[in-house]
Amino acid sequence: MKTLSATSKTFADELAAFCRAAEPSPEIAASVAAILADIRARGDEAVSYYAAKFDSAKLRAKEFRVKPALIADAAKKLPAVERKAIEAAHANILAYNRKNLPANWTAKNKHGAEVGEKFDPIRRVGLYIPGGQVPLVSTVLMTATMAKIAGCPQIAAFTPSDPSGKVSPALLAALHIAGVDEVYRIGGVQAVGAMAYGTTTIPAVDKIFGPGNAYVCEAKRQVFGTVGVDSLPGPSELMVIADDTARADFVAADLLAQAEHGSGREKIYLVATSQKIIDAISGEIQSQLKLIARSEKTQAVLTGGFLAIEAPAPDQIADIANYVAPEHLEIITKPAAEKKLLRAITTAGAIFLGNHTPTALGDFTAGPSHVLPTARTARFSSGLRTADFMRRTSIVRYAAASVKKANEVTSRFASMEKLDAHGRSVKIRC
């Protein structure tokens, strides 16, 4: 664990250097570009090649898509306790995201013209669901639920298979419960390429959603423009802000939970008001590390991606959080400090308040999507919501009386911009 003091003269530079380590390396960018170019050129053949190379799955093009009957069968065979958990989480996610469904509206502007907006679902969306060693069943619900609320006509899910071509039964069951039956056992950069460019057997999508590793995130960055992307949610991040009211065992458990993803590129931050708090939490981490199954991978993340910062002043803490713009932020402080920090911190993907709100609740069941911006992109983007699955179109209708009222303004702009035909197109109607 690396420890910094916010009062150090070199603090800003050291924090910036630590954050930069989350950026994709030139090697990753070059590797991704080569794979995407190959998929664009060779289509299904290239997808098969990379599925075998990276997932050890020997798949023919006709085997890419999981048969709908297999998806339904996975739901039928799902243990009742797991189905109950999926359905309970789905209910919370559904209720939360129905509230942010945008509505069409119309009004009159100052000229008396009718103006407004209409919202339409994106016609074909692709959902990237991380699989492999850690099949993110929850990501199905955190993406597909909103696509369904938005009314997207076509929803295609992509997730890697194991070497035998099998996909996690629980993940398939969640897709069935969410109402998705177009599923491809393809993951990684090859899945992003297939979604963006299309192949003979995989129709291209209009927008890609979902989290992924550094390679998947970089692939989404590179295909943006050819296809839409939700954001760049890459390897997990967590920042915990703790004062002497924070329970060290709780904080340690939460830091370990996010490090557990284990790709090696996760970023874990502890911002504490004293070194004493840092030491107590560090001791708890070492004790609890022995209790978790993925301890070796978790330790690797802690060694390379864990930063502790001593920052006594609330203003310092807020500045640190706003710079890092963490994917997940836990504030475990006295109520007065919490109130101040909640007002001052404006760049977190999701905020969890108090000793009894671990980030894992947001990962699985609280309601908001866990697809959140990482690598400081929360400075300018937000977590996934229903509106991201929709297009907004502005509507304008002028009549004979209202266009006359607008003529003077448009003629002035036409003159300033030396676009006389623009002005004439309005004036001819007056």
C-alpha positions as CSV (number, residue, x, y, z in Angstrom):
1,M,0.0,0.0,0.0
2,K,1.3,3.4,-1.0
3,T,0.6,6.2,1.5
4,L,0.5,10.0,0.7
5,S,-0.1,13.1,2.8
6,A,-2.4,15.8,1.3
7,T,-0.1,18.4,3.0
8,S,3.0,17.2,1.1
9,K,4.5,19.6,-1.5
10,T,4.6,16.8,-4.0
11,F,1.1,15.4,-3.3
12,A,-0.6,16.7,-6.4
13,D,2.1,15.2,-8.7
14,E,2.1,11.9,-6.9
15,L,-1.7,11.6,-7.0
16,A,-1.7,12.5,-10.7
17,A,0.9,9.8,-11.4
18,F,-1.1,7.2,-9.5
19,C,-4.3,8.0,-11.4
20,R,-2.4,7.9,-14.8
21,A,-1.7,4.3,-14.2
22,A,-5.3,3.5,-15.0
23,E,-5.0,4.9,-18.5
24,P,-4.6,2.3,-21.3
25,S,-1.0,1.7,-22.3
26,P,0.1,2.2,-26.0
27,E,0.6,-1.5,-26.2
28,I,-3.1,-2.2,-25.2
29,A,-4.3,0.5,-27.7
30,A,-2.2,-1.0,-30.5
31,S,-3.3,-4.6,-29.8
32,V,-7.0,-3.5,-29.7
33,A,-6.6,-1.6,-32.9
34,A,-5.1,-4.6,-34.7
35,I,-7.9,-7.0,-33.5
36,L,-10.7,-4.5,-34.5
37,A,-9.2,-4.1,-38.0
38,D,-9.0,-7.8,-38.4
39,I,-12.6,-8.3,-37.3
40,R,-13.7,-5.6,-39.7
41,A,-11.9,-7.3,-42.5
42,R,-12.5,-11.0,-41.9
43,G,-15.8,-10.9,-39.8
44,D,-16.8,-14.3,-38.4
45,E,-13.5,-15.9,-39.2
46,A,-11.7,-13.4,-37.1
47,V,-14.2,-13.6,-34.3
48,S,-13.7,-17.4,-34.2
49,Y,-9.9,-17.0,-34.2
50,Y,-9.9,-14.6,-31.2
51,A,-12.4,-16.6,-29.3
52,A,-10.0,-19.5,-29.6
53,K,-6.9,-17.4,-28.8
54,F,-8.2,-15.6,-25.8
55,D,-10.9,-17.9,-24.3
56,S,-9.7,-21.2,-25.7
57,A,-13.2,-21.7,-27.2
58,K,-13.3,-23.3,-30.6
59,L,-16.5,-21.9,-32.0
60,R,-17.8,-22.0,-35.5
61,A,-19.9,-19.0,-36.7
62,K,-23.1,-21.0,-36.4
63,E,-22.3,-21.7,-32.8
64,F,-21.8,-18.0,-31.8
65,R,-25.5,-17.5,-30.8
66,V,-26.8,-19.4,-27.8
67,K,-30.1,-21.1,-28.7
68,P,-33.1,-19.5,-27.0
69,A,-34.2,-22.8,-25.8
70,L,-30.9,-23.2,-23.8
71,I,-31.5,-19.8,-22.2
72,A,-35.0,-20.7,-21.2
73,D,-33.8,-24.1,-19.9
74,A,-31.2,-22.3,-17.7
75,A,-33.9,-20.3,-16.1
76,K,-36.0,-23.3,-15.5
77,K,-33.2,-25.2,-13.8
78,L,-32.0,-22.2,-11.7
79,P,-32.1,-23.0,-8.0
80,A,-35.1,-21.3,-6.4
81,V,-33.0,-19.3,-4.0
82,E,-30.9,-17.8,-6.9
83,R,-34.0,-17.0,-8.9
84,K,-35.5,-15.3,-5.9
85,A,-32.3,-13.2,-5.5
86,I,-32.3,-12.2,-9.2
87,E,-36.0,-11.3,-9.2
88,A,-35.6,-9.2,-6.0
89,A,-32.7,-7.3,-7.5
90,H,-34.6,-6.9,-10.8
91,A,-37.6,-5.4,-9.0
92,N,-35.4,-2.7,-7.3
93,I,-33.6,-1.9,-10.5
94,L,-36.9,-1.7,-12.4
95,A,-38.5,0.6,-9.8
96,Y,-35.5,2.9,-9.7
97,N,-35.0,3.3,-13.4
98,R,-38.7,3.7,-14.3
99,K,-38.4,7.0,-12.4
100,N,-35.8,8.5,-14.7
101,L,-37.7,7.5,-17.9
102,P,-37.8,10.8,-20.0
103,A,-41.1,12.0,-21.2
104,N,-42.1,13.8,-24.4
105,W,-43.1,17.5,-23.9
106,T,-44.3,20.5,-25.8
107,A,-44.5,24.2,-25.0
108,K,-44.7,27.7,-26.6
109,N,-41.5,29.7,-27.1
110,K,-41.4,33.6,-27.0
111,H,-42.6,33.8,-30.6
112,G,-45.7,31.7,-29.9
113,A,-44.2,28.7,-31.8
114,E,-44.6,25.1,-30.6
115,V,-41.3,23.6,-29.4
116,G,-40.6,20.4,-27.6
117,E,-38.8,17.0,-27.4
118,K,-39.6,13.5,-28.2
119,F,-37.8,10.4,-27.0
120,D,-37.4,7.2,-29.0
121,P,-35.7,3.9,-28.0
122,I,-32.5,3.1,-29.8
123,R,-33.5,0.4,-32.3
124,R,-30.7,-2.1,-31.7
125,V,-28.4,-2.2,-28.6
126,G,-25.6,-4.5,-27.6
127,L,-25.0,-5.4,-24.0
128,Y,-21.5,-6.5,-23.0
129,I,-21.6,-8.8,-20.0
130,P,-18.3,-9.8,-18.4
131,G,-18.0,-13.5,-18.0
132,G,-15.1,-16.0,-17.7
133,Q,-13.9,-16.5,-14.1
134,V,-16.2,-13.9,-12.8
135,P,-19.6,-14.1,-14.6
136,L,-21.3,-10.8,-13.7
137,V,-24.9,-11.9,-13.5
138,S,-25.8,-8.6,-12.0
139,T,-24.6,-6.7,-15.1
140,V,-27.4,-8.4,-17.1
141,L,-30.0,-6.7,-14.8
142,M,-28.1,-3.4,-14.7
143,T,-28.2,-3.1,-18.5
144,A,-31.1,-5.1,-19.9
145,T,-33.7,-3.7,-17.4
146,M,-33.1,-0.2,-18.7
147,A,-33.2,-1.3,-22.4
148,K,-36.5,-2.9,-21.7
149,I,-37.9,0.1,-19.9
150,A,-36.8,2.3,-22.8
151,G,-38.5,-0.1,-25.3
152,C,-35.5,-1.0,-27.4
153,P,-36.9,-3.4,-30.1
154,Q,-33.7,-5.4,-30.4
155,I,-31.4,-6.3,-27.5
156,A,-28.4,-8.5,-28.1
157,A,-26.1,-9.7,-25.2
158,F,-22.5,-10.7,-25.6
159,T,-20.5,-12.7,-23.0
160,P,-17.5,-14.9,-23.2
161,S,-17.8,-18.7,-22.9
162,D,-15.5,-21.2,-21.2
163,P,-13.2,-23.4,-23.3
164,S,-16.1,-25.8,-24.0
165,G,-18.3,-23.1,-25.3
166,K,-20.6,-23.0,-22.2
167,V,-21.9,-19.8,-20.6
168,S,-22.7,-19.4,-16.9
169,P,-26.2,-20.9,-16.4
170,A,-27.0,-18.2,-13.8
171,L,-26.1,-15.5,-16.3
172,L,-28.3,-17.1,-19.0
173,A,-31.1,-17.4,-16.5
174,A,-30.8,-13.7,-15.6
175,L,-31.0,-12.9,-19.4
176,H,-34.2,-14.9,-19.6
177,I,-35.7,-13.2,-16.6
178,A,-34.8,-9.8,-18.1
179,G,-36.4,-10.8,-21.4
180,V,-33.4,-11.1,-23.6
181,D,-33.1,-14.1,-25.9
182,E,-30.5,-12.9,-28.5
183,V,-27.3,-14.0,-26.8
184,Y,-23.8,-14.6,-28.2
185,R,-21.1,-16.6,-26.5
186,I,-18.4,-14.0,-27.6
187,G,-16.5,-11.7,-25.3
188,G,-13.5,-9.5,-25.3
189,V,-12.4,-7.1,-28.1
190,Q,-13.9,-9.5,-30.6
191,A,-17.3,-8.9,-29.2
192,V,-17.0,-5.2,-29.4
193,G,-15.8,-5.4,-32.9
194,A,-18.7,-7.7,-33.9
195,M,-21.2,-5.3,-32.3
196,A,-19.6,-2.3,-34.0
197,Y,-19.0,-3.6,-37.5
198,G,-21.3,-6.6,-37.8
199,T,-20.4,-9.9,-39.4
200,T,-22.3,-12.4,-41.6
201,T,-23.9,-14.0,-38.5
202,I,-24.0,-11.1,-36.1
203,P,-25.9,-7.9,-37.1
204,A,-24.2,-4.7,-36.0
205,V,-25.8,-2.7,-33.2
206,D,-26.4,1.0,-32.9
207,K,-25.0,1.4,-29.4
208,I,-22.8,-0.7,-27.0
209,F,-23.4,-0.8,-23.3
210,G,-21.7,-2.4,-20.3
211,P,-18.4,-2.7,-18.4
212,G,-15.3,-4.6,-19.3
213,N,-11.6,-5.0,-18.7
214,A,-9.0,-2.5,-20.0
215,Y,-9.1,-4.1,-23.5
216,V,-12.8,-4.0,-23.8
217,C,-12.9,-0.4,-22.6
218,E,-10.2,0.6,-25.1
219,A,-12.1,-1.2,-27.8
220,K,-15.3,0.8,-27.0
221,R,-13.2,4.0,-27.2
222,Q,-11.9,3.1,-30.6
223,V,-15.2,2.1,-32.2
224,F,-17.0,5.2,-30.9
225,G,-18.3,7.1,-33.9
226,T,-18.9,4.0,-35.9
227,V,-21.3,3.0,-33.2
228,G,-22.5,4.7,-30.0
229,V,-21.1,3.7,-26.6
230,D,-22.6,4.3,-23.2
231,S,-19.3,5.4,-21.4
232,L,-16.0,3.9,-20.7
233,P,-16.6,1.7,-17.6
234,G,-13.4,-0.2,-17.1
235,P,-11.7,-2.0,-14.2
236,S,-13.4,-1.2,-10.8
237,E,-12.6,1.7,-8.6
238,L,-13.5,2.5,-5.0
239,M,-12.6,5.5,-2.8
240,V,-13.6,5.4,0.9
241,I,-13.5,8.6,2.9
242,A,-13.2,7.8,6.6
243,D,-13.0,9.7,9.8
244,D,-12.9,8.3,13.4
245,T,-16.6,7.3,13.1
246,A,-15.9,4.7,10.4
247,R,-15.7,1.1,11.4
248,A,-12.3,-0.2,10.3
249,D,-13.6,-3.7,9.7
250,F,-16.4,-2.4,7.5
251,V,-14.1,-0.2,5.4
252,A,-11.5,-3.0,5.0
253,A,-14.2,-5.4,3.8
254,D,-15.4,-2.8,1.2
255,L,-11.9,-2.2,-0.1
256,L,-11.3,-5.9,-0.4
257,A,-14.6,-6.4,-2.2
258,Q,-13.6,-4.1,-5.0
259,A,-10.0,-5.3,-5.2
260,E,-11.5,-8.9,-5.5
261,H,-12.3,-8.3,-9.2
262,G,-8.6,-9.1,-9.6
263,S,-7.7,-8.0,-13.1
264,G,-4.7,-6.1,-11.7
265,R,-5.9,-2.7,-13.0
266,E,-8.4,-1.9,-10.3
267,K,-7.8,1.3,-8.2
268,I,-8.6,1.4,-4.5
269,Y,-8.4,4.7,-2.5
270,L,-8.6,5.3,1.2
271,V,-8.8,8.9,2.2
272,A,-8.7,9.2,6.0
273,T,-8.5,12.1,8.4
274,S,-5.6,10.6,10.3
275,Q,-2.7,8.1,10.0
276,K,-4.2,6.2,13.0
277,I,-7.3,5.4,10.9
278,I,-5.2,4.3,8.0
279,D,-3.2,1.9,10.2
280,A,-6.4,0.4,11.7
281,I,-7.9,-0.2,8.4
282,S,-4.7,-1.6,6.9
283,G,-4.5,-4.1,9.8
284,E,-8.1,-5.2,9.2
285,I,-7.3,-5.7,5.5
286,Q,-4.5,-8.0,6.3
287,S,-6.6,-10.0,8.7
288,Q,-9.6,-10.2,6.3
289,L,-7.5,-11.1,3.3
290,K,-7.0,-14.5,4.7
291,L,-10.8,-15.1,4.7
292,I,-11.6,-14.6,1.0
293,A,-11.3,-17.1,-1.8
294,R,-9.6,-14.8,-4.4
295,S,-6.9,-13.6,-1.9
296,E,-4.0,-14.0,-4.3
297,K,-5.5,-11.9,-7.1
298,T,-6.8,-9.4,-4.5
299,Q,-3.4,-9.0,-2.9
300,A,-2.0,-8.2,-6.4
301,V,-4.4,-5.4,-6.7
302,L,-3.7,-4.1,-3.3
303,T,0.0,-4.2,-4.0
304,G,-0.1,-2.2,-7.2
305,G,-3.4,-0.3,-7.0
306,F,-4.1,0.7,-3.4
307,L,-3.4,4.3,-2.3
308,A,-4.0,5.6,1.2
309,I,-4.1,9.4,1.7
310,E,-4.0,11.3,5.0
311,A,-6.2,14.4,4.6
312,P,-7.4,16.1,7.8
313,A,-9.4,18.9,6.3
314,P,-12.8,18.5,4.5
315,D,-11.8,20.9,1.8
316,Q,-8.7,18.8,1.0
317,I,-10.8,15.6,0.9
318,A,-13.3,17.2,-1.5
319,D,-10.6,18.4,-3.8
320,I,-9.0,14.9,-3.8
321,A,-12.3,13.2,-4.6
322,N,-13.2,15.7,-7.4
323,Y,-9.8,15.1,-9.0
324,V,-9.9,11.3,-8.9
325,A,-13.6,11.2,-9.9
326,P,-14.0,7.7,-8.5
327,E,-16.4,5.2,-9.9
328,H,-17.7,4.3,-6.4
329,L,-17.3,6.7,-3.4
330,E,-18.2,5.8,0.2
331,I,-18.4,8.6,2.7
332,I,-18.2,7.3,6.2
333,T,-17.9,10.4,8.5
334,K,-19.7,12.4,11.1
335,P,-23.1,13.8,9.8
336,A,-21.8,17.4,9.5
337,A,-18.8,16.3,7.5
338,E,-20.9,14.0,5.3
339,K,-23.3,16.9,4.5
340,K,-20.5,19.1,3.5
341,L,-18.7,16.5,1.4
342,L,-21.9,15.5,-0.3
343,R,-22.4,19.0,-1.4
344,A,-18.8,19.7,-2.4
345,I,-18.0,16.4,-4.3
346,T,-19.4,16.6,-7.8
347,T,-17.6,14.0,-9.9
348,A,-18.3,10.6,-8.3
349,G,-20.0,7.9,-10.3
350,A,-22.1,6.7,-7.3
351,I,-22.0,7.8,-3.7
352,F,-22.7,5.5,-0.7
353,L,-23.3,7.0,2.6
354,G,-22.7,5.8,6.1
355,N,-21.3,2.7,7.9
356,H,-24.1,0.4,6.7
357,T,-24.0,1.1,2.9
358,P,-21.3,-1.0,1.3
359,T,-20.6,-0.6,-2.4
360,A,-21.7,-4.2,-3.0
361,L,-25.3,-3.2,-2.4
362,G,-25.0,-0.9,-5.4
363,D,-23.2,-3.6,-7.4
364,F,-26.1,-6.0,-6.9
365,T,-29.4,-4.8,-5.8
366,A,-29.9,-1.2,-4.5
367,G,-31.5,0.1,-7.8
368,P,-29.2,2.4,-9.7
369,S,-27.1,0.7,-12.4
370,H,-23.6,-0.4,-11.5
371,V,-22.3,0.5,-14.9
372,L,-20.4,3.6,-13.9
373,P,-17.6,5.8,-15.4
374,T,-14.0,4.9,-14.4
375,A,-10.4,6.3,-15.0
376,R,-11.5,9.8,-14.1
377,T,-14.2,9.9,-16.8
378,A,-16.8,10.7,-14.1
379,R,-15.5,14.3,-14.5
380,F,-17.7,14.5,-17.6
381,S,-20.0,11.4,-17.7
382,S,-22.5,9.7,-15.4
383,G,-23.7,6.2,-14.5
384,L,-26.0,4.4,-16.9
385,R,-29.7,5.3,-16.9
386,T,-32.8,4.7,-19.0
387,A,-32.3,7.8,-21.1
388,D,-29.0,6.4,-22.4
389,F,-31.1,3.8,-24.3
390,M,-33.1,6.5,-26.0
391,R,-32.6,9.2,-28.6
392,R,-33.8,12.7,-28.0
393,T,-35.2,14.7,-31.0
394,S,-36.2,18.3,-30.8
395,I,-39.5,19.3,-32.4
396,V,-40.3,22.8,-33.8
397,R,-43.5,24.1,-35.4
398,Y,-44.0,27.8,-36.4
399,A,-47.1,29.3,-37.9
400,A,-47.7,32.4,-40.0
401,A,-47.9,34.7,-37.0
402,S,-45.0,33.3,-35.0
403,V,-42.6,33.2,-38.0
404,K,-43.1,36.9,-38.4
405,K,-42.1,37.5,-34.8
406,A,-38.9,35.5,-35.4
407,N,-38.0,37.3,-38.6
408,E,-36.1,40.2,-37.0
409,V,-33.8,38.0,-34.9
410,T,-33.1,35.6,-37.8
411,S,-32.3,38.4,-40.2
412,R,-29.8,39.8,-37.7
413,F,-28.0,36.5,-37.3
414,A,-28.0,35.9,-41.1
415,S,-26.3,39.3,-41.5
416,M,-23.7,38.7,-38.8
417,E,-22.9,35.2,-40.1
418,K,-23.0,36.4,-43.8
419,L,-25.6,33.7,-44.6
420,D,-28.2,35.8,-46.5
421,A,-30.1,32.7,-47.9
422,H,-30.8,31.7,-44.3
423,G,-32.4,35.1,-43.6
424,R,-34.3,35.0,-46.9
425,S,-35.8,31.6,-46.1
426,V,-37.5,33.2,-43.1
427,K,-38.3,36.5,-44.6
428,I,-40.1,34.9,-47.6
429,R,-42.7,33.6,-45.2
430,C,-43.5,36.9,-43.7
